[in-house]
Amino acid sequence: MSEKQTILQFEPFCSAVEAPFWHTLTQLKIEQFKLDDEIKPIVGYYLMLGGISTIGKEGAIPSRLCLGSFSYDEESSSLPPYSLRAPGFIKNTNTIEEFKKLDKNQLFTECSKQVWLDIESGAALNTPHLLARFLLLTFANLKSYKYYYWFGFPALTTEPPYSLKDIEDIASVFDVTMIHEIQSKYQEYRENHPQEQHGFFALSQEGAEVKILTLQDSINYDASKLFFGFADPSSLPSNPGWPLRNYLALIQHTFKLKEVKVVCYREIIGKRDILHSKVLHISMHAQLHVGEGGLPKAVGWERNAHGKLGPRVADLAPLMDPQKLANTAVDLNLKLMRWRLLPSLNLEKISSQKCLLLGSGTLGCYVARSLLGWGVRHITFVDNSRVSFSNPARQPLFNFEDSLDGGKEKASCAADNLKKVFPGVISEGHTISIPMPGHPVIDVEKTKSDVDKIANLINSHDVIFLLMDSRESRWLPTMLSAHYKKLVINAALGFDTYVVMRHGVSVNDETVEMEAERKEPQLGCYFCNDVVAPTDSLSNRTLDQQCTVTRPGLSAIASATAVELMVSVLQHEKGPLAPADSSRSISESTTTPLGLIPHQIRGFLSHFSNMLVVGRAYDKCTACSNIVLNAYADQGFDFLKQAFDSSKYLEEITGLAQLHAESELADWDIEVEDDDEEASI
C-alpha cells in the first residue's frame, strides 16, 4: 500500500434525458400542471460503469443519470435491469423569464439540505438511494418544442477534501474464489431487497465467508472491519462516481471512522465480470464544510455543452413527425383555454364530432377553418359546382390554380386543400346535386341516387351545416336531418344581414325523460316560419340574383358564429335538446361554460348589432313537421318525387293550402262587409 496520499476526485454525473421524458412533461403541463409551477418529485436512474461494456477506450460514455417517461411516477418500478434508483425534484416554470430569474442557489441549497437531513435522521441508512438526490429546473416552450433545463446533483463538501491513501484492483484484495462469492452474494442482495437499497451496501468478510449487508444492519458490526460498497457508475480507473461523495458523508457521520475501505462495485452487465471494481482506502480526517445556518455546503451544478455553468437546451422539433407536431400544436390553444378561463370545457366532445358541410363556397370554407380551430378532425364537404375565377379571393380553401381548365370540383378540392392546412384532418368531398322542391325530376335514377347519398351522409355524421345559396336546396337536408334527429346549424346571408340558427331536434323513445325535463316546445327549423313551401327561386334570375351579393366580411362573421353556436350547444348537458336563450345577460345563461345558447342569431352590419330570436316548431312546417316526416317514413322516394315535381304538394299535405284558402276567404269576407257598410251609409 502506498504512503502517498492524493485528493480524492469524483466523476460528476452527466444528465441523459430521453425524448419521452419531454413528451410526457408536455402532456402533464397541458393536462394536469397547467399554471402550477410547484416543485414535484420525479425519479431517475444510473447504471454501473455508465452502462458500457468496455473500459478505458477513448470516448467511453460518462457516468450518466437518466430520465424517461417513467420519471414522473415516483413509485415506478419500471427501471431498466441493473439500474440504480435516484430520487429527484423538478420545478417547471411557466415562462422563460421566470426560468432565468429563479433563485437557483436557494433551490439547490434546499435539495442539499434534504440530503443532510436524511443522513442526520438516519433515513439514508434505511433507504440509501436518498443519497443520490438531484434537482431539475425546466422551462418547456410548447410552441417550438424547445426545453430549457439545468440539473443539480448536490454533493456535500469537506474541508479539506477527502484524501485517497491508496487504490487497488479488486483482484489485489480478494482472491478469485472470493470475488465470485462477492458477485453471487450481491446478486442475491439485489433480488431480496428493494430498489432503494441496491446502490449502497456493506461487505463483511470472515475467513472465506462473505456477507452483503444493508447499511442499517451494518450498525451491528465492527465498522472498522467492514468494506463499504456502492454500485459505481464511473468507468474511470482512478475516479469513483458522484454518489460516493454523500455516501462518505453518511459513513463519517454514522460510524466515526478515521479510515474507510470502499468497494467501487463495477459489474459489466451480461458478462458477470466485476474485475474492473476498485477498492479505495480513504482518509476520513476531513470535516464537512459548514456554511450559513450550520448546514454543510454542497456542489454539483451540471455544466452545459460549452463546459460552462448554465442550462442546456433540448430541441425536439427536428426529431418529431411534422404531422404529429401539427396535431399537438393545433390542440394547444384549446387546452390553454382550460388553464384559467374554462376548466370545465369539454374539448373531447367537440373533437369527436363528425361534421357534414353542405355547400363548399364562402360559408363552407370559413366554417371548415373554424372547425379546425376547435379541434374537429372529421369534416366532409358536399357541393355540385366547380371553382371559378371569382372564388379564391373570397373562399380561403381555394387558390388561383384551382380555377384553371374549367375549375376543380369544389367539394373534393376543398377537402384536399383542408388537408394541406392540417394533415391530421379526415376530410373528403362529394360532388352531388341536391334535389329541390319545385324542380321537377328529369332523371329518376340519378335523383334517387343523389337522395340516397345525401341520406347516408347525414345519417353517418353528427352535425349538419346548411351553407347553400338557395332556400329550396336546404329543404331535403333539413327534412332528412329531422328524420335522423341530427343537430343542424344553418347559416344564410343577405347583403348586410345574416341569420345563423340551430334546428330543433325531436326526441326519440330513449330521450322521453329529457323531453319532460326540457319543459319547453321543440325549437323550429329554417322553414317553420314559412306559410309557403320552398319553390324554384333559381330560374330566370339576373346575374346579381344568381350570385350571393354580400359584404365581403359578412361570410366570415356568419361562419364563425355558426361554428361557435355548434360548440356552445355541445357544451350543454342536454346537447341539441338545450333550451334557447334570448337574454343578452350571461348571468341568466344555461349550464354551459361558454355562455348563452340562442336559437337564432340575426346580425345586421348596417348598425353592427345582433338580435336573438326564438322560434317554435310549426305543426304545418313543410320540412320538420310530423306530417312530412311520417310521409317520408311511409313512402320514401315516392313522397320526395312528388315534392320535387311540385312544391304545392307540400302545402297540400301539411294543410298550408287550406290555410291559404281560409285566409283568402277571410279577406274576401272583410271586403264584402266593408262594401255593405258603405252601401248603408
Residue pairs with C-beta under 8 A, 6 or more apart in sequence:
1 165
1 166
1 168
1 281
2 165
2 166
5 163
5 164
5 165
5 283
6 163
6 164
7 161
7 162
7 163
7 164
8 161
8 162
8 163
8 164
8 240
8 280
8 282
9 238
9 239
10 155
10 234
10 239
10 240
10 241
10 242
10 244
10 245
11 62
11 63
11 233
11 234
11 236
11 239
11 240
11 241
11 242
12 63
12 153
12 242
12 300
12 302
13 46
13 63
13 64
13 65
13 134
13 151
13 153
13 233
13 241
13 242
13 300
13 302
14 62
14 63
14 64
14 65
14 302
15 64
15 65
15 67
15 149
15 151
15 302
15 312
16 64
16 65
16 66
16 67
17 66
17 67
17 149
17 314
18 66
18 67
18 68
18 69
19 316
19 319
20 68
20 69
21 67
21 68
21 69
21 71
22 140
22 145
22 147
22 314
22 316
23 69
23 316
24 69
24 71
24 72
25 72
25 92
25 138
25 140
25 147
26 140
26 142
26 145
26 328
28 72
29 92
29 140
29 142
30 142
30 332
30 335
30 336
31 335
33 40
33 92
34 338
34 339
34 340
35 94
35 339
35 340
37 91
37 92
37 93
37 94
37 98
38 91
39 89
39 90
39 91
39 107
40 72
40 89
40 90
40 91
40 92
41 74
41 87
41 88
41 89
41 90
42 67
42 71
42 72
42 74
42 87
42 88
42 89
42 90
42 136
43 70
43 71
43 73
43 74
43 76
43 79
43 85
43 86
43 87
43 88
44 65
44 66
44 67
44 71
44 85
44 86
44 87
44 88
44 134
45 65
45 66
45 79
45 80
45 83
45 84
45 85
45 86
46 63
46 64
46 65
46 66
46 83
46 84
46 86
46 132
46 233
46 241
46 243
47 64
47 66
47 80
47 82
47 83
47 84
47 233
47 269
48 82
48 84
48 231
48 232
48 233
48 265
48 266
48 267
48 269
49 55
49 232
49 233
49 234
49 235
49 266
49 267
49 268
49 276
50 60
50 61
50 62
50 63
50 64
50 233
50 234
50 235
51 61
51 64
51 269
52 60
52 61
52 235
53 268
53 269
53 270
53 271
54 60
55 235
55 237
55 276
56 235
56 237
60 235
61 235
63 233
63 234
63 235
63 241
63 242
64 233
65 86
65 132
65 134
65 151
65 153
66 83
67 136
70 76
70 78
70 79
71 88
74 87
77 195
79 85
79 195
81 269
82 190
82 267
82 269
84 129
84 132
84 195
84 198
84 199
84 231
84 233
84 243
85 129
85 132
85 195
85 196
85 198
85 199
86 129
86 132
86 133
86 134
87 129
87 130
87 132
87 133
87 134
88 133
88 134
88 135
88 136
89 111
89 133
89 134
89 135
89 136
90 136
90 137
90 138
91 102
91 107
91 135
91 136
91 137
91 138
92 138
92 139
92 140
93 99
93 102
93 137
93 138
93 139
94 139
95 139
96 139
96 141
96 148
98 139
99 137
99 138
99 139
99 148
99 311
102 137
104 137
104 150
104 152
104 301
107 135
107 137
107 152
108 135
108 152
108 154
108 298
108 300
108 301
109 295
109 298
111 133
111 134
111 135
111 152
111 154
112 154
112 155
112 156
112 295
112 296
112 297
112 298
112 300
113 295
114 130
114 133
115 124
115 130
115 131
115 133
115 154
115 156
115 246
115 298
116 156
116 249
116 295
116 296
117 123
118 124
118 130
118 131
118 133
119 131
119 246
119 249
119 250
119 253
119 254
120 253
122 254
123 130
124 130
124 131
124 215
124 250
125 215
125 216
125 219
125 250
125 254
126 215
126 216
127 196
127 197
128 196
128 197
128 199
128 200
128 215
128 247
128 250
129 195
129 196
129 197
129 198
129 199
129 200
130 196
131 200
131 243
131 246
131 247
131 250
132 199
132 243
132 246
133 154
134 151
134 152
134 153
134 154
135 151
135 152
135 153
135 154
136 149
136 150
136 151
136 152
137 149
137 150
137 152
137 311
138 147
138 148
138 149
138 150
139 147
139 148
139 149
140 147
141 147
141 148
142 332
143 329
143 332
144 315
144 317
145 315
145 316
145 317
145 320
145 325
146 313
146 314
146 315
146 316
146 317
147 313
147 314
147 315
147 316
148 311
148 312
148 313
149 311
149 312
149 313
149 314
150 301
150 302
150 310
150 311
150 312
151 301
151 302
152 300
152 301
152 302
153 242
153 300
153 302
154 246
154 298
154 299
154 300
155 242
155 245
155 246
155 298
155 299
155 300
156 245
156 246
156 249
156 288
156 289
156 296
156 297
156 298
157 245
157 288
157 289
157 296
157 297
157 298
157 299
158 249
158 286
158 287
158 288
158 289
159 286
159 287
159 288
159 289
160 286
161 286
162 248
162 282
162 283
162 284
162 286
163 282
163 283
163 285
163 286
164 280
164 281
164 282
164 283
165 259
165 281
165 282
165 283
166 280
166 281
167 238
167 278
167 279
167 280
167 281
168 278
168 279
168 281
169 275
169 277
169 278
169 279
170 179
170 182
170 263
170 274
170 275
170 277
170 278
170 279
171 179
171 275
172 279
173 279
174 182
177 208
178 205
178 208
178 210
179 274
179 275
181 208
181 210
182 203
182 210
182 212
182 263
182 274
183 267
183 272
183 274
185 210
185 211
185 212
186 201
186 212
186 229
186 265
186 267
188 212
189 197
189 198
189 201
189 212
190 198
193 214
197 214
197 215
198 231
199 230
199 231
199 243
200 215
200 228
200 229
200 230
200 231
200 243
200 247
201 212
201 213
201 214
201 215
201 228
201 229
201 230
202 212
202 213
202 214
202 215
202 217
202 218
202 221
202 226
202 227
202 228
202 229
203 210
203 211
203 212
203 213
203 226
203 227
203 228
203 229
203 263
204 210
204 211
204 213
204 218
204 221
204 225
204 226
204 227
205 211
205 225
205 227
212 229
213 221
213 226
215 250
218 226
218 228
219 254
223 255
223 257
224 257
226 261
227 261
227 262
227 263
227 279
228 247
228 251
228 260
228 261
228 262
228 263
229 262
229 263
229 264
229 265
230 241
230 243
230 244
230 247
230 262
230 263
230 264
230 265
231 265
232 240
232 241
232 244
232 264
232 265
232 266
232 277
232 278
233 241
233 242
233 243
234 240
234 241
234 242
234 264
234 266
235 266
235 276
237 278
240 262
240 264
240 278
240 280
241 264
242 300
244 262
244 264
247 262
248 260
248 262
248 282
248 284
249 288
249 296
251 257
251 260
251 284
252 284
252 288
253 288
257 284
258 283
258 284
258 285
259 281
259 282
259 283
259 284
260 281
260 282
260 284
261 279
261 280
261 281
261 282
262 279
262 280
262 282
263 277
263 278
263 279
264 277
264 278
264 279
264 280
265 274
265 277
266 274
266 276
266 277
266 278
267 273
267 274
267 277
268 274
268 276
288 296
289 296
289 297
290 296
290 297
291 297
301 309
302 312
303 309
303 310
304 310
304 311
304 312
305 312
317 325
323 423
323 424
326 422
326 423
326 424
327 422
327 424
330 372
330 373
330 375
330 422
330 424
331 347
331 375
333 373
334 345
334 347
334 374
334 375
335 347
337 345
338 344
338 345
338 347
342 593
342 594
344 593
345 571
345 593
345 594
346 570
346 571
347 375
349 570
349 571
350 374
350 375
350 376
350 567
350 570
351 374
351 375
351 376
351 377
352 462
353 376
353 378
353 462
353 463
353 566
353 570
354 378
354 380
354 460
354 461
354 462
354 463
355 371
355 376
355 378
355 379
355 380
355 461
355 462
355 463
355 464
355 465
355 566
356 380
356 382
356 457
356 458
356 461
356 463
356 464
356 465
357 364
357 367
357 368
357 379
357 380
357 381
357 382
357 465
357 467
358 382
358 434
358 464
358 465
358 466
358 467
358 468
358 473
358 474
358 477
359 382
359 383
359 465
359 466
359 467
359 468
359 469
360 381
360 382
360 383
360 385
360 397
360 410
360 411
360 413
360 414
360 429
360 467
361 383
361 385
361 391
361 395
361 410
361 467
361 469
361 548
362 394
362 395
362 548
362 555
362 559
363 467
363 491
363 493
363 555
363 558
363 559
363 562
364 381
364 383
364 395
364 397
364 414
364 465
364 467
365 395
365 396
365 397
365 398
365 414
365 559
366 396
366 555
366 556
366 559
366 560
367 465
367 467
367 491
367 559
367 562
367 563
368 379
368 381
368 397
368 414
368 418
368 427
369 396
369 397
369 421
370 559
370 560
370 562
370 563
370 564
371 379
371 563
372 379
372 418
372 421
372 422
372 425
374 563
374 567
377 424
377 425
377 426
378 425
378 426
378 427
378 461
379 415
379 418
379 425
379 426
379 427
380 415
380 427
380 428
380 429
380 430
380 457
380 461
381 410
381 411
381 412
381 414
381 415
381 427
381 428
381 429
381 430
382 411
382 429
382 430
382 431
382 432
382 434
382 454
382 457
383 409
383 410
383 411
383 414
383 429
383 431
383 432
384 411
384 431
384 432
384 433
384 434
385 409
385 410
386 406
386 407
386 408
386 409
386 410
387 398
387 402
387 403
387 407
387 408
387 409
387 410
387 413
388 403
388 407
389 400
389 403
391 398
391 402
391 403
391 410
392 398
392 399
392 400
392 402
392 403
394 552
394 555
397 413
397 414
397 417
397 418
397 421
398 410
398 413
398 414
398 417
399 417
402 408
402 413
402 417
409 429
409 431
410 429
410 431
411 429
411 430
411 431
411 432
412 428
412 429
412 430
412 431
413 429
414 427
414 429
415 427
415 428
415 429
416 427
416 429
418 425
418 427
419 425
419 427
430 453
430 457
432 450
432 453
432 454
433 450
434 450
434 454
434 468
434 473
434 476
434 477
435 441
435 447
435 450
435 451
435 476
435 640
435 644
436 470
436 472
436 473
436 475
436 476
436 534
436 536
436 644
437 472
437 475
437 533
437 534
437 535
437 622
437 643
437 644
437 647
437 650
438 472
438 533
438 534
438 535
438 536
438 644
438 646
438 647
439 472
439 536
439 538
439 644
440 644
440 645
440 646
441 447
441 641
441 644
441 645
444 641
447 641
447 644
448 637
451 476
451 637
451 640
454 476
454 477
454 480
455 480
458 464
458 477
458 480
458 481
458 484
458 486
459 484
461 486
462 486
462 487
463 486
463 487
463 488
463 489
463 566
464 477
464 481
464 486
464 487
464 488
464 489
465 488
465 489
465 490
465 491
465 562
465 566
466 474
466 477
466 478
466 488
466 489
466 490
466 491
466 526
467 491
467 559
467 562
468 474
469 548
470 537
470 538
471 492
471 534
471 537
472 534
472 535
472 536
472 537
472 538
472 647
474 490
474 526
474 527
474 534
475 527
475 534
475 622
475 623
475 643
476 640
477 488
478 488
478 490
478 503
478 525
478 526
478 527
478 623
478 624
479 623
479 624
479 628
479 629
479 632
481 488
481 503
482 488
482 503
482 505
482 506
482 525
482 623
482 624
482 629
483 629
483 632
483 633
485 505
485 506
485 508
486 505
487 502
487 503
487 505
487 566
487 569
487 575
487 576
488 502
488 503
488 525
489 500
489 501
489 502
489 503
489 562
489 563
489 565
489 566
490 499
490 500
490 501
490 502
490 503
490 525
490 526
490 562
491 498
491 499
491 500
491 558
491 559
491 561
491 562
492 498
492 499
492 526
492 558
493 548
493 550
493 554
493 555
493 558
494 550
495 549
495 550
495 551
496 550
496 551
496 554
496 604
496 605
496 606
497 554
497 602
497 603
497 604
497 605
497 606
498 554
498 557
498 558
498 561
498 602
498 603
499 600
499 601
499 602
499 603
500 558
500 561
500 562
500 565
500 600
500 601
500 603
501 526
501 565
501 599
501 600
501 601
501 615
502 523
502 565
502 566
502 569
502 576
502 599
503 523
503 524
503 525
503 526
503 624
504 522
504 523
504 524
504 525
504 599
504 616
504 617
504 624
505 522
505 523
505 576
505 577
506 522
506 617
506 624
507 514
507 515
507 577
511 577
514 574
514 577
515 577
517 574
518 574
518 577
518 579
520 579
520 580
521 616
521 617
522 616
522 617
523 580
523 599
523 614
523 615
523 616
523 617
524 599
524 615
524 616
524 617
524 618
524 621
524 624
525 617
525 621
525 623
525 624
526 623
527 534
527 621
527 622
527 623
527 624
528 615
528 616
528 617
528 618
528 621
528 623
528 624
529 615
529 618
530 621
530 622
531 656
531 659
531 660
532 651
532 656
533 622
533 643
533 647
533 648
533 649
533 650
533 651
533 654
533 656
534 622
534 647
534 650
535 647
536 647
538 546
551 605
553 605
554 603
554 605
557 603
557 605
558 603
561 601
561 603
564 594
565 597
565 598
565 601
567 594
568 592
568 594
568 595
568 596
568 597
569 575
569 576
569 578
569 597
571 592
571 593
571 594
572 578
572 590
572 591
572 592
572 597
573 591
578 590
578 592
578 597
579 590
579 597
580 597
580 598
580 599
580 614
581 588
581 589
581 590
581 596
581 597
581 598
581 612
582 598
582 599
582 612
582 613
582 614
583 589
583 596
583 612
584 596
584 612
586 595
586 596
589 595
589 596
589 597
590 596
590 597
596 612
598 612
598 613
598 614
599 612
599 613
599 614
599 615
600 612
600 613
600 614
600 615
601 610
601 611
601 612
601 613
602 610
602 611
602 612
602 613
603 609
603 610
603 611
604 610
604 611
617 624
617 625
618 625
619 625
619 626
619 627
620 627
620 654
620 655
620 656
620 659
621 628
621 654
622 628
622 650
622 651
622 654
622 656
625 654
627 653
627 654
627 655
628 650
628 653
628 654
631 639
631 653
632 639
632 640
642 649
643 649
643 650
648 657
650 656
651 657
651 660
